[in-house]
Amino acid sequence: MRCHADSRLGWLALILLFAACADEKLAELQSTLSSEPTGEGELLSSQPALEIADPQSVIRGPYTAEALAGEVGDLLTEFADRVLVRDIEGIGPHLTGNFLGHPLGGAACGPEESLPLGTVRYELESQAIPGVDGEGWLGDLSALVSNWNQVTQAELHVQEAEFERGDPSPYGVVVFRLQLAGITLDGRHEAHARRVRGAFRRVEGEWKLERAIVEAGYNIHRKGTGFVEVTQSTGVQHQGPNFGQPGNNREGWNGAAVADVNGDGRLDVFVPNAMRGYLYLNQADGTFLEAAEECGLRGTGGGTGLVFADFDRDGDQDLVLAGIGWNRLGEIGGDPLRAFENDGEGHFTEVTDQAGMGSPMPALGLVAADFDGDGHLDLFVAGYGRMEVARNDNWIQATNGAPDRLLLGLGGLAFRDGTKDAGLHDRDWTASALAADLDQDGDMDLVTLNHFGVNRFWRNQGGGTFERDDEAFGSSEARLTFGGTLGDFDQDGFLDLYLAGASSGTGRRMFSRMESSGNGDVSHSLRGLAQGNHLLRGTPSGFETVIGAAGAGSAGWAWGTVAADFDLDGRLDLACANGFVTGDLPEDT
């Protein structure tokens, strides 16, 4: 995977920079690195703190500071690219002549911890790592990748940074996260994670690494890789033009759903697409057969939200499909929901008009549940899109998104709009929603996860009427939430909530600077935009934030997530779907 200097949130950085117009004081780095060369073999982490000598010379301007962080991030990207192809020698010219640092691969590790799937974790004992010069540092890294049959991951991300004034800046102290993984010659999976504090110096106009001190980290060893890529061999694969390319401005906004559509007891996979739909029928031998045209689902168009359910109660899985909508030329934006009835043998017929779904209802997500308790499945439509205007009216708490809808089932595949009576009156930009009896009173409650605003908890008051509980999320300020999943992760009898959202190192660095400069109120209102994923513990009254997300916060820029017992140990695990395309190459995320 290619690394980036946290540039994935360029638009967010612009917003934050605008908000941080007041004078700011850079947060002091908690350093453990010496700015003076020490002798090779000494315990570098025991040396005095590295810092810019004159605090008044620290660059305070956020534009300049982040531009320099980006320059160093580009250098780290080159390091990662060279590690992926085992070109360790190519890193050498980017080290200063007096380089000194901790070896990255041969670091001393403490006692082992046994984990599921035959995994062993070793915590790093950074205080016991002797320093090496540039030749030793590169040699250690070369030995590491030489022991691997394949390098599967090389990522370096800037986490903290400050730079010395100058034109151009001559010196910087940067904390970066390093993740390396590979498959050993005997088939074991190894992963190395490091938090590194580095000193970068500009030499003849180019940044070079002068010090690299490992502050913390761990190694993971596992027999086998856990998962094996089988997409192509099973036949569940299609390729269309990338989102944004000529002829495709919608293909990037698609979901997927799994159901036994033909009643043979095997799960099938449906992937809608603006170009055409794909239905993969399970063949019971580990392969799938694409049969969308034969089954009536080739021309469904794109779909961001979709749900299979037995809406007409005839024993098979029907389909409802939703898509986002954008205002065009002053017209009301959005496509109608589309409903498809299953004949019981896996052939679908569109019944949109009969189902009462002919009006525009732009949505990113759908949830099927019996909200009013009458025995018929209802449908919650997570409204998303621009209805009357060109753009969202607020990045922090937008109020002009497409309205959420509650469609009440009437029997058969027919619905009526019950939104007004239900009290679901918000126009948040709702990315997805979850339904469950969260307060354990016998009816289905709702959680709406919002893109440009805080998330909402809707308590079912009985009969499908809802009351918004703004206190249910406690201190959580999560924003830019894309998806989520419910599960009793701590096995206490209450459902917990895991939120998948945007993660930006650039944003987090800027929040830190804003808080230290007295802009705490602004930072507080913006903090949730860049914090990534969140884990909230379920309680009788709502949810409370789990500090540090119990080890699940650093899951990347997550668009969706699912909970399941992948390792069959009786406890729920998490998987996140990540990625935001930032370049032209397939590995750019």
N, C-alpha and C positions, 0 to 999 in steps of 0.2 A: 504494500500500500504506500502510496506517495504521501509525504507529509507536507503540511502547509503551516505557515506562521499564523495560524488562527485567523485567516483572512476570509473564512466562510461566512462571516457576518458583516460584510462591508457596509450594508445599509444600516445595520444596527450600530456600527461604530460611528457613522455619521450622525445618527440621532443622539448618541451619548455625548459626542463631541459638542454638539450644539447645546445640550443641556449643561455641560460642564464649562460654561463660559466664565464662571467666577475663578478667582485665583485659586490655585490648588497647590498643595504641598505633597510631594510624593511620599508614600508610605516608606518607612524605614525597612530595609530588607533585614531579615533575621539570618545574617551571614555566619558561615563557619569556615571561610576560606581565607587564607593569607594572601595579601597582595605582593608580598616579598617572596622571592624564590627560596625554597627550602631544599635541603639535601635529599637526594634520591633515597628512598627507603624509610624516610621519616613518616610519622603519622600525620598526614596533612590536616585531617579534620580536627586536630588538637591545636592548630595554629590560630593566631588572632584573626578577627573578622576582616574579610575583604570589604572595602568600601571605597567610594569616590572620596578622595582626600579632603576636598573642600565642599561641604554640603551646599554652599551657595552656588557652586558650579554645576549642580545637577539640573538637567534639562527638565523644565516644568511643563512646557507646552505639549498638550496631548497629541496634536497633529505630528509634531516632530518626534516625540518619544515613540509613538506607534509606528511611524515610518521607519525609524531605526530598528525597532523590534522586528519589523517585517524584513529588513535587510539581513539581520542575523538569522531570522527564520528561513530565508532563502538559502543561506549557507548550510544550515542544519538539514534542509531538504536535500541539498546536494550530498551531504554525508549519508543520509538515508538511502538515496538512489545508488550510491556507490556500494554500500553494504549489501543491498539487494543483489547486485551482480558480482559481489566478492572482490570489488576493486578497492581494497584497503589502501594500497599504495597511492591511489588518487586522492586520498584524504590528507596525505603528508604535507603537500604544499600549503595547506590551510592551517597548519600549526606554526606557532612562532618558534624561533630557534631555542628559546629558553623554556619551552613548554614543560609543564609538570602536572601530573594528575593521577587520579586513581584508575586502575585498570577496570574496564567495564565488564569484561567477561569472566575473568578469574577472581572475582571478588570473594572475600571470605564470607561464608554463610553460617548461620547458627543452626539450632536444632530443627529437625524436620517435623512437619505437620502433615499427617495423612488426611487426604481429601477423597471424595468420591471419584469414580472412574479411574481408579488406580493412579491418582494424582498425588504427588508429594510436593509440598511447598517449603522453601527454605528462606527464612527471614535473613536479610543482610546484616552482617555485623560490620558496619562502616568504620567504626573506631579502630578496627584491627587491620585495615587495608593500608599497606605501605604505598608511597608514591613512586611513580616511574617517570622516566623522561619520554619524549615523543616517540623514540624508536621502540621503547618497551610498551608504550600504550598502544601503538599500531600493531605490534607483534602479538599482544594479548588478544586484540580484536580479530586479527587474522587467524589465530589459532582457534578461536571460538567458531567462526563460520566455516573453517576447514573441517571441523568435526561434524558439520551438518551436511546431510545429503541435499537439502534444499533449505534456502532461507525463505520463510513464508511471510515474514512481517518485519518491517523496519520503519519505525515512526519516531520522529522527534518533534516536540511541540513546545513553544515558548510559553512559560507560565507567569514569570515575573521578569521585569527588566527596568533598569535605570541606566542613564548614559551621562557622560561628562560633556559640558559645553565645549564647543569648538566649531570651526568651519573648515572641514567637517568635524563631527564628533570623533575624538581620538580613542575613546575607551568606554566600555560598558560592562556591567555585571548582570548576567542573565541566568535565571533558573529555568531549566528545561526538563521535560519528561522524555525519557527514552524507553521504547519498547521494542525488543528484538525477539523473534521466534523462529524456530526452524525444526526440521525433522532430522534426527541423528542417523548415522550410518546403519544402526541396528533397529531403526524404526520408531524410536521414542520421540515424543514431542517435548521440546524444551522452550521455555519462555523466560526472558530476563527483563525485569522492569526496574528502572533507576530514576531517581530524582537527582539531578546533577546541577551544581552551582558552578557556572563558568565565568571566566574573565575573557573578554574579547577586546582585542586591540587592533586599531586600524594601522596597517603597514603598507606604505606605498599605495594608498587609496583603497585597499581591500581589507575586510575584516578577517582576522585570524584568531584562532582559539589559543589562549595563553595558559589558562588553568582550567582543570576539569575535576571537581571534587564531588564524589558521590556522597550524598547526604543520607539517603535511605533507598531501600529497594528490596526485591525478593527474586528468587528463581523458582520456576515450576518445572517439574519433570513428570511426564506421564507416558505410560506404555500405550502406544497407539495415539491416534489423533482425536478420538472421540467421535467425530463425524466424518463422513466420506462424501465428497461431491459426486452425485449420481444424476444430475440434471440431464445431461446429454444422453447418457446411456439408457435412461428410462423413457426418453421421448418427451419430457415436459420442458420444452424449450422452443421459443420463438424469438425472432429478432426483427425489429422494425426500426425506422429512423428515430434517432435520439430526439428527446424533447427539445424544441426550439429550432430544429432543422427544417428546411423547406418542406411544406406539406404536412407538418406535424406541430401544432401548437397546443395540443391537448393530451398527447399520449403519456406524458409524464404524470398525469393525474389519474391514476388507475389503481383499483384495489384488486382483491382476489377473494374467493370463497371456496369452501370445501363442503361437499355433501354427497350422499348416495343418491344420485339423481335418477338412476334406472332401477332401483330396488334389488340389486344383486348382492347387497350386503357389503359392498366395498366403497370406500370413499373416492370420489372423483373431484377434479379441480376445475374451476371456471375462472378465467381471466378476461374481463372485458377490455376493450381497446377501441380507440377512436377509429382505427382503420378497419378492424374486424374483431369479433370475439373468438376466444379459444376455449374449448371444452375438452378436457383430457379425461377419458374414461379409463378407470382402473381395470387392467387385464388380469389381475390376480397372479401374475408371474414376475412382478417387479417392474413392469412396463406400463405405459399409458398410450392410448390411441386418441388422437385429436379428432373430434367428431362434432364440432360446433355447427357446421352447415347441416348435417343430417339430423341434428337434434333441434334445429330452429333457433340457435343462439349466435349465429355468425354475425348478423347485422344488428346487434344490440347497441353498438356505439360504446363510447367510453363510459366508465363508471367509477366514481370515487368511493361510493358507498354501495354495498350490496349485501343482501341477506337471503339465505335459503331458509324456508320454514313452511310448514303445512298450514297455510292460511285458510284453505277451504276445508280442512279436516277430512280429506279423503284418503289419507295414508301415504301421500308422497310429498316431495319437497318442491314447492313453488319458489319463484324468484321475484324479488323486487330490486330494481336498480336505480341509483341516484347519481347525479352529476352536479358539479359546481356550475355556477352561472355568473356571467359578467355583464354589466350594463354596456349596451352598445347603442350609440347614436341617440341617447335619451330614452331608449326603450327599456321596459322592465327586463332585467336580466334573469337568466336561469332557464333550465330545461325542466319539463315535467318528470316526475318519477315514471318509471316504466315497469309494468307488472307482466309476468309470464306464468301461465298456468301449465303445470306438468300433467301429462295424461297418464302417469303411473308407469310408463315404460321409458321415460327419459326424453320424450319429445315435448317441446314447449311451444305454446301459442300465446302471442301477445294479447293481453286483455286490459290494456291501460285505461281505455275509455270506460269500459264496464266497471273497473275498479274505482272510478272517481278520482283519477290522478291526472287530469288533463291540464291543470293550471301550473305555471312555473313554480317549482319548489327546489331551488338550488341547494345542494347538501353535500357534505363530505362524509356523512355517516348515517347509518340506519340501525335501529334497535327494535327487534320484535319481542313483545311480551304482552301478557294480559294485564294491562294497567288498571282497568276498571272492574276486573273480577267477574265478567259476565260469561267466561268460557271461550271467548273468541280472541284470537291474537290481534293485538293492536300494533301500530307502527309509530315509533318516534323518529322524526326527521330532524337531524342536526343541521340547522340552516347555516349556510356559508356562501358568501358571494356578494357581489355588489348589485343591489336591486335598483336603486334610483339614481345613484351618483357614481362618479368615476373611481373613488377610492375610499378606503376606511377613514373614518374621521378622527381616529386617535390610536396611537401605537400602544398606549397603556391600558385603555379601557374603551374600545370602540363600541359604538351603539348604533351603527347603521348597517349591520350585516343582514343577511336574509333571515327572516324570522324562523325560529324553531316551530315545528308543527307536531301535533298529536293526532294521528288518524286512527279512529276507533273502528275495529272490525265489526261488520254487520252480519257476518255469516257468509259463506262462500268467499270468493275473492273480491269483496266489496268493502268500502270504507267511507266514513264521513269525517269531516274536519271537526274535532272536538277541542281544538287548542284553546279557544277563549274560555270555555267552561272549565277547562283544566287549570287555568291560571298560569300557563307557561308563556309569559308575556315578554321575555327578554329578546333583544336583537343583538346578542353577542355574536362574534364570529366563531361559531361552534365547530371545532374540527372533528370531534367524535363524542360519543356518549356511551354510558354504561348503565345497565339496569340490574338491580338486585334488591332483596329485602334487607337493606343495610341496617335499619333500626329494629329488625326482628319483630315487627308487629303484624306480619301476615300479608302485606301487600308490597308491590314493586316500586321502589324508589328510583330516582334518577341522579346520575352525576353527569354534568355537561362539562366537557373539556374545551377550553376556549383558546383561540390563537392570539388575539389581541386583547387580552383581559384576564382577570382572575377566573378560576374555575367555580362552578356552582353546584350546590347540593340541593336537590328538590325532594322534600319529604311527601310521600303519598299520604293524603289524609283519609283515604278510603274512597272507593268508587271512581278513582282516576282523577281526583282533584289534588293539586300540589301546592305546597307552601315552600318558598325559598328560604333556606336556612343559611344565612351569611356567616354564622359563627361555626359552622360544622368543620371548616378547614383550619380552624385554629390560627396559628401564626404563619401558615403557608402562604407565600406570595408568588407561587409558581405561575409564570406566564409563558407565552409561546409554547403551549402544550399541544402536541399533535395527536397523541394516543395514550391509552392506558389499559391496565388490566387489574382485575380484582382477584384476590386470593388470600387465604388465611396463612400468611407466610410464617407467623410466629406461633401458629397452632393454639391460639387462645379462645377460639370460638367466634371471633369477629373478623369480618372481611377487611383486609388491608388493601391499600390502593397504591399502585406503582404508576407514575406519570412519566411518559416519554416526551422530551422536549429538546429545545435548541441549546447547544453548548458552545460558548465562545470564550476562548482565553483572552482575546482582545477586550471583550466586554467586562470580564472579571477584573482585569488589570485596571481598567478605567474606573470601575466602581470603587476599587480600593483607593485610588487617588482622589476621587470625589469625596469619599468619606473622611479622609485625612485632611481635606481642605475645608471642612465645615459644611459640605453640601450633603449632609446625611439624609435630609428629607428627600431630595431628588434621587439620591442613590437608592434609598429604600423603595421608592416607587418604581424604579427601573431594575432592581436587582434580579427579579425573576425572569427577565428577558434573556439572560445568558447563563443561567445556573445549571442547565442540563436537566438530568433526570432527578426525580424525587420519590422517596418512599414515605407514605403516610400510614401510620398504624391505626387500625379501626378500634373505636371505643364505643360504649353505649350512647354517647352524645355526639359522635362525629369522628373526626380524624385528628391525629397529632403528628407533627413532623418527626421523623427519625433522623437525628443529627448524623450527617455524613452519609445518609442513605444506606446505612448498614452495608457498606461495600459495594453498592449497586449504583452509585451516582455517576461514575465515570464510564458511561456506556456509549459515548460518542454523541453525535447529532442524531437522535433517535426519532423516527417517524412513526414507529409502531412497536408494540411489545406484546408478548404472550407469556403466560405462566403455565408451566407443566412440570411434571416430575420426570425430567429427561433421564436421570440416572437411576430411577426406580429405587430410591432410598427412603421413600415415604414423605419427602419434603418437596415443596414447590420450588422449582427453579425458574429463571427468567431468561428469555431470549429477546434481543432488540434488533429491529431492522434499521440500519443506519444509512446515512449518506445524503449529501447535497452536492450536486455536480458543480465544480468550480473551474474546470478546465476541459481541454479537448481530448484527453487521454482516458481510457476506460478506468484506470486506477485513480483518477482525480476525484477525491471526495472531500 
